[in-house]
């Protein structure tokens, strides 16, 4: 039998995902600052693009929290 759909803690879980994603953004920015001289332009661009996707994801998740409330 399938588990019942319990969405009672969705907003909390989404908030945790947002926090984790924000931390990943900060970690990669710190990494880039510390290792800038070791990264080629392609790697830097990849990292910046990934962080842009993370920002887009955070925006979507914030909208989802609004929908859950």
Secondary structure by P-SEA (a helix, b strand, c coil): ccccccccaaaaaaaaaaaaaaaaaaaaaaaaaaccccccaaaaaaaaaaaaaaaaaaaaaaaaaaaac
